[in-house]
Amino acid sequence: MKNIKAIIFDAYGTLFDVNSAAEKCKDKIGNKWEGFANYWRTTQLEYTWLRSLMKRHRDFWQVTEDSLDKSMKAFDINLSMKNELLNLYKVLSPFNEVPEVLKTLKEKNYKLGILSNGTPALLNELIESNNLNNIFDDVFSIEEVGIYKPSSKVYDIPIKKYNIQKDQVVFLSANTWDVSGGGNYGYNSIWVNRNNNIFDSLDYKPSHEIKNLKQLLDVV
């Protein structure tokens, strides 16, 4: 880790809690809110992969809305809540330790970036609403290449911008498939395993596994 030039974060599920939109509506949704939130997230990811394979690209906001439509039907949630859930998705909450850790890394003069499926507008709104302005040197979106992770074209974006080697990047994600995607590409991928999950068998094992971003400070 001594030659690291940049620390790049996935956004959804890594910095920001994707379940927080549904959680804020749990009084209306009821006990099924968590199952609904997980179904929405899973469907959203499936749509990104399928659209990439079919070469039928739609931006992440459209994918999020389309997957919400299916999820609301699957969990019999009143369609009148759709706009409320979508608006809450634009201002997802960060995980508790995120602001402090990012500020600490910034003070250590690491080049910090986000590499996400999200659109630039969505990502900038998340950063703004959570008072994380002036933290990130760059916010990279897959919209630059028109295909979703784990395409190598996505992981190429920071390398081309910074003109650095792949192994000079530390990449963090809570999504196992994203860790594998970045790792197989050549990044030093670190798995943020917040929920004690099991890692995939996809030709890559991360050199480091952490429970939250505070533990990143011990690694770098």
C-alpha positions, -999 to 999 in steps of 0.1 A, spaced: 0 0 0 30 23 1 27 34 -36 -10 43 -34 -18 74 -54 -56 74 -51 -84 60 -29 -116 54 -48 -149 45 -32 -180 30 -45 -210 51 -34 -242 30 -30 -239 6 -1 -203 16 6 -206 53 16 -243 57 15 -270 34 30 -292 22 2 -318 10 26 -322 44 43 -349 56 19 -372 27 28 -363 29 64 -374 65 67 -409 52 55 -410 21 77 -440 35 96 -460 35 64 -446 4 48 -446 -17 80 -425 -47 90 -419 -56 54 -398 -24 48 -364 -42 50 -374 -70 27 -388 -45 3 -356 -24 5 -334 -54 -2 -356 -65 -31 -355 -30 -46 -317 -30 -44 -313 -65 -59 -336 -57 -87 -318 -24 -94 -285 -42 -97 -299 -69 -119 -313 -43 -142 -278 -27 -145 -262 -60 -154 -290 -70 -178 -290 -36 -196 -252 -38 -200 -254 -73 -215 -283 -63 -238 -266 -30 -247 -298 -12 -238 -284 15 -216 -305 37 -194 -291 59 -167 -291 49 -131 -320 71 -121 -342 54 -147 -330 20 -136 -338 30 -100 -373 41 -109 -380 10 -130 -368 -14 -103 -389 5 -77 -420 0 -99 -414 -38 -98 -406 -38 -61 -437 -19 -51 -459 -43 -70 -440 -73 -55 -446 -61 -20 -480 -46 -26 -470 -11 -16 -494 18 -25 -481 35 -56 -489 69 -40 -456 64 -21 -434 62 -53 -424 99 -54 -417 100 -17 -394 70 -20 -376 83 -51 -370 117 -34 -356 100 -3 -332 80 -26 -317 112 -38 -307 121 -2 -296 87 12 -279 88 46 -241 80 49 -230 53 72 -221 67 106 -183 67 103 -181 79 67 -178 117 72 -151 115 99 -130 89 80 -132 109 47 -121 141 64 -92 122 80 -81 108 47 -84 142 31 -60 156 58 -35 129 48 -34 143 13 -47 112 -5 -64 118 -38 -100 108 -31 -127 98 -56 -160 82 -61 -166 56 -89 -202 48 -91 -231 36 -113 -249 68 -103 -254 98 -126 -233 129 -119 -264 148 -107 -274 120 -83 -239 117 -68 -235 155 -64 -268 157 -47 -258 130 -22 -225 148 -15 -243 181 -11 -271 168 11 -247 151 35 -223 181 38 -194 162 21 -184 191 -2 -147 197 -8 -138 161 2 -136 144 -32 -111 153 -59 -133 136 -85 -167 120 -88 -166 95 -116 -198 82 -131 -203 52 -155 -222 76 -177 -188 86 -191 -186 52 -208 -223 42 -210 -220 8 -194 -223 -4 -158 -199 -20 -134 -182 -45 -134 -172 -36 -170 -134 -28 -172 -143 3 -191 -157 17 -158 -126 9 -138 -105 25 -166 -119 59 -159 -98 70 -129 -67 54 -144 -70 75 -175 -78 107 -156 -49 104 -132 -24 86 -156 -14 61 -129 -10 24 -127 -39 1 -117 -21 -11 -85 -17 25 -73 -54 26 -66 -71 14 -35 -107 7 -43 -134 1 -17 -168 -14 -21 -194 -32 1 -206 -51 -30 -187 -83 -35 -191 -84 -73 -177 -48 -74 -147 -58 -53 -141 -87 -77 -146 -65 -107 -121 -39 -95 -97 -66 -82 -97 -85 -115 -91 -53 -133 -60 -47 -112 -70 -24 -83 -61 -31 -47 -97 -39 -39 -109 -38 -2 -141 -54 8 -163 -34 33 -182 -63 48 -207 -45 70 -231 -75 73 -208 -105 77 -216 -118 42 -197 -145 23 -174 -135 -6 -181 -146 -41 -160 -171 -61 -151 -149 -90 -113 -153 -95 -104 -127 -69 -100 -126 -32 -94 -92 -15 -62 -87 4 -81 -69 31 -116 -72 45 -129 -45 68 -162 -41 88 -164 -4 83 -144 24 69 -127 33 102 -106 1 97 -94 15 65 -72 39 84 -53 9 98 -47 -4 63 -35 28 45 
